[in-house]
Amino acid sequence: MKSLVSTLAIGLVCWSVAAQAQRTPPPMSEMAREPFQVFDNLYFAGTGEVASYVISTSDGLILIDTLYGGPYTPYLVENMRQLGLDIADVRYVLILQGHWDHYMGARELQDEYIPDAQFGAAEEDWQMIEADLGEQAPRLDFVIEEGDSLTLGDTTLHFEITPGHTPGTTSIRMAVFDGGTRHEAYFHGGPALRTDDPAVIAEFLADLERIKQIPDIEVQIINHFDIHASSADNLFERAERLANRQPGEPHPWVAPEDFHDWLDEMIADTQERLAAAQ
């Protein structure tokens, strides 16, 4: 289904080596945020720029993305502790894209905190990580492929490979719960298009159009605070609304119209990008 991935991987692995070789994590004074519970089974433990989420299940925890590494690894662990979550209960770690702000904490988590957890990513993005880190790359325990699913206890995640931001960007369909009420959620692992290749742009566009047709999606989960429709709140504005939510008021994340408005804006922008690239 994702026939263009290998070609894109070559260029983006080169980008990985060149652009990620020198980087410094942003200062904690600017990035630190209070963690918060989003749904019954979903928690935000990230920074002011990039998210890390924890999914709670009946048989342990699933961690999504591992932040910048360095001081942000104990920061992530402490954020989980503040939420009443124990890093030792993490059974799976999912890395959704091969950019360093999403994977740099993985090796330290493996070495010092959760050596028995299973770490997974798409093959193409793992190639980016290995090209970047060499012998310091974390261990890969399983490869995520198009159409795969992961079940832990009472929770199943469904994976889609959605290239364009990186060659193996991984997106997730899952259920979230608000006071026991189920809502269908979509988590796009990398919605910022980073290529001028018309074929890849066309595939990215087709993915967006396909996602728009998935029935019953009510919740958009985002991995950077500012991924949202132009008319909608950002992640932390929603979090403030959630913290001040009164009994009977709707959950700020349950907003299917915002999700579809965002998709419409993304589709229009990508159509322009494609026309300019051809």
C-alpha positions in Angstrom: 0.0 0.0 0.0 2.8 2.4 0.8 4.9 1.8 -2.3 6.8 5.1 -2.2 8.2 4.6 1.3 11.6 3.2 0.3 12.4 6.0 -2.1 11.4 8.6 0.5 13.5 6.8 3.1 16.7 7.4 1.2 16.3 11.2 1.2 15.1 11.4 4.7 17.8 9.2 6.2 20.3 11.6 4.6 18.3 14.5 6.1 18.5 12.7 9.4 22.3 12.5 9.4 22.8 16.1 8.3 20.1 17.9 10.3 20.0 15.9 13.5 23.8 15.5 14.0 24.0 18.7 16.1 21.1 19.6 18.4 20.5 20.7 21.9 17.3 20.0 23.8 15.3 23.2 24.4 15.6 24.6 27.9 13.5 23.0 30.6 12.5 26.4 31.8 10.6 27.0 28.5 9.3 23.5 27.9 8.2 22.1 31.2 4.4 21.6 31.6 2.2 20.1 34.2 1.1 16.7 33.0 -2.6 16.0 32.9 -5.2 13.3 32.3 -7.0 13.7 28.9 -9.4 10.7 29.1 -10.0 7.8 31.4 -7.2 5.9 29.6 -5.0 8.6 28.0 -2.5 10.9 29.7 -0.3 13.8 28.5 3.2 13.7 29.9 5.0 15.8 27.3 6.4 19.3 27.0 5.3 22.7 25.8 6.2 21.7 22.2 6.1 18.0 21.7 3.8 15.4 23.3 4.4 12.1 25.0 1.3 10.2 25.9 0.6 7.2 28.1 -2.3 4.8 27.4 -3.5 2.9 30.4 -4.9 -0.6 29.9 -6.0 -3.5 32.1 -2.6 -5.1 31.7 -0.1 -2.2 31.9 0.9 1.0 30.1 1.7 1.9 26.5 4.1 4.9 26.1 3.9 6.9 22.9 7.1 8.8 22.0 10.0 9.5 24.3 10.9 13.3 24.0 14.3 14.8 23.6 16.3 12.6 25.9 18.9 14.0 28.4 17.1 15.8 31.2 13.8 15.1 29.6 13.9 11.4 30.4 13.7 11.8 34.2 11.2 14.7 33.4 9.0 12.2 31.6 9.3 9.6 34.3 8.4 12.3 37.0 5.4 13.5 34.9 4.1 10.0 34.9 4.6 9.7 38.6 2.6 12.9 39.2 -0.2 11.3 37.2 -0.1 8.2 39.4 1.6 6.1 36.7 4.7 4.0 37.3 7.3 3.8 34.5 7.9 0.2 35.5 4.4 -0.7 34.3 5.1 0.3 30.7 4.9 -2.8 28.5 5.2 -1.1 25.1 6.9 2.0 23.8 5.8 3.3 20.3 7.9 5.7 18.3 5.7 7.3 15.7 8.3 9.1 13.7 12.1 9.3 13.1 12.7 12.8 14.4 14.9 13.2 17.4 12.3 15.0 19.6 10.2 11.8 19.5 12.9 9.1 20.0 15.9 10.4 21.8 14.7 9.3 25.2 14.3 5.7 24.1 17.8 4.3 24.8 18.0 5.7 28.3 14.5 4.3 29.0 15.7 0.9 27.9 19.0 1.1 29.8 17.8 2.6 33.1 14.1 2.3 33.5 12.2 -0.3 31.5 14.6 -2.9 30.0 11.9 -5.4 29.5 9.4 -3.2 27.6 9.0 -3.8 23.9 10.0 -0.9 21.6 8.5 -0.6 18.2 8.5 1.7 15.1 8.1 1.6 11.4 11.1 0.1 9.6 11.8 3.2 7.4 11.9 5.5 10.4 14.0 3.1 12.4 16.5 3.4 9.6 16.6 7.1 10.2 17.2 6.6 13.9 20.0 4.1 13.3 21.6 6.5 10.7 21.5 9.2 13.3 22.6 7.4 16.4 24.7 4.5 15.1 25.8 2.2 17.9 23.9 4.4 20.4 20.6 3.6 18.7 18.0 2.0 21.0 16.9 -1.6 20.6 14.1 -2.3 18.1 11.9 -5.1 19.3 9.2 -5.1 16.7 8.4 -3.4 13.4 5.1 -1.6 12.9 3.6 -2.2 9.4 0.6 -0.9 7.6 -2.6 -2.5 9.0 -0.9 -3.9 12.1 -2.7 -3.8 15.5 -1.4 -4.1 19.1 -3.5 -5.5 21.9 -2.6 -5.1 25.6 -5.3 -6.1 28.1 -8.6 -4.4 27.2 -7.1 -2.0 24.6 -6.3 -2.4 20.9 -4.5 0.1 18.8 -4.7 0.0 15.0 -1.7 1.3 13.0 -1.5 3.0 9.7 1.7 4.1 7.9 1.2 7.7 6.7 4.4 8.9 5.0 5.1 12.5 4.2 6.5 14.0 7.4 8.9 11.0 7.5 8.9 7.9 5.4 7.5 5.7 8.1 5.3 8.1 10.0 2.9 5.9 12.0 -0.7 6.9 12.9 -3.1 5.3 15.3 -6.8 4.6 15.6 -7.9 3.9 19.1 -10.8 4.2 21.6 -10.7 6.7 24.4 -13.2 6.9 27.3 -14.7 9.8 29.1 -16.4 8.6 32.3 -16.8 5.2 30.7 -18.3 6.6 27.5 -16.4 5.4 24.4 -15.1 7.8 21.7 -13.2 6.9 18.6 -9.9 8.8 18.2 -7.3 9.4 15.5 -3.7 10.2 16.2 -1.7 11.3 13.1 1.9 10.7 13.8 3.3 13.4 11.5 0.9 15.8 9.8 3.4 18.4 8.7 4.4 17.5 5.1 8.2 17.6 4.6 8.9 16.8 1.0 8.7 18.4 -2.5 8.4 15.0 -4.2 5.0 15.1 -6.2 4.5 11.3 -5.8 4.9 11.5 -2.0 2.7 14.6 -1.8 0.0 12.8 -3.8 0.2 9.8 -1.4 0.0 12.1 1.6 -3.1 13.8 0.1 -4.7 10.4 -0.6 -4.1 9.5 3.0 -5.8 12.6 4.3 -8.7 12.0 2.0 -9.0 8.4 3.2 -8.8 9.5 6.9 -11.6 11.9 6.3 -13.8 9.0 5.3 -13.2 6.9 8.4 -16.5 6.8 10.2 -17.2 8.0 13.7 -13.9 9.7 14.5 -14.7 12.2 17.3 -11.3 12.9 18.8 -8.1 14.3 17.3 -4.9 13.4 19.3 -1.9 15.6 18.4 1.8 15.2 18.9 2.6 19.0 18.8 0.6 21.6 20.6 -0.3 23.6 17.5 -1.7 20.9 15.2 -5.4 21.9 15.0 -7.9 23.6 12.7 -7.4 27.4 12.5 -10.7 27.9 14.3 -10.0 25.5 17.1 -8.1 25.7 20.4 -4.5 24.4 20.7 -3.6 21.5 23.0 -3.0 23.6 26.1 -6.1 25.8 25.6 -8.1 22.6 25.5 -6.4 21.4 28.6 -7.4 24.6 30.4 -11.0 24.0 29.3 -10.8 20.4 30.5 -9.5 21.5 33.9 -12.4 24.0 34.3 -15.0 21.6 32.8 -18.3 21.6 34.8 -20.6 18.6 35.2 -22.6 18.0 32.1 -20.3 20.1 29.8 -18.8 18.3 26.8 -15.3 17.1 26.8 -13.1 19.6 24.9 -11.4 16.9 22.9 -14.6 15.3 21.7 -15.0 17.7 18.7 -15.5 15.8 15.4 -16.2 19.1 13.6 -12.7 20.4 14.6 -11.1 17.3 13.3 -12.8 17.5 9.9 -12.1 21.2 9.6 -8.5 20.5 10.2 -8.5 17.7 7.6 -10.2 20.1 5.1 -7.5 22.7 5.7 -4.8 20.1 5.4 -6.3 18.7 2.2 -6.5 22.2 0.6 -3.0 23.0 1.6 -1.7 19.7 0.2 -3.5 20.2 -3.0 -1.7 23.5 -3.5 1.6 21.9 -2.6 1.0 19.2 -5.2 0.0 21.6 -7.9 3.1 23.6 -7.3 5.4 20.5 -7.3 4.1 19.1 -10.6 
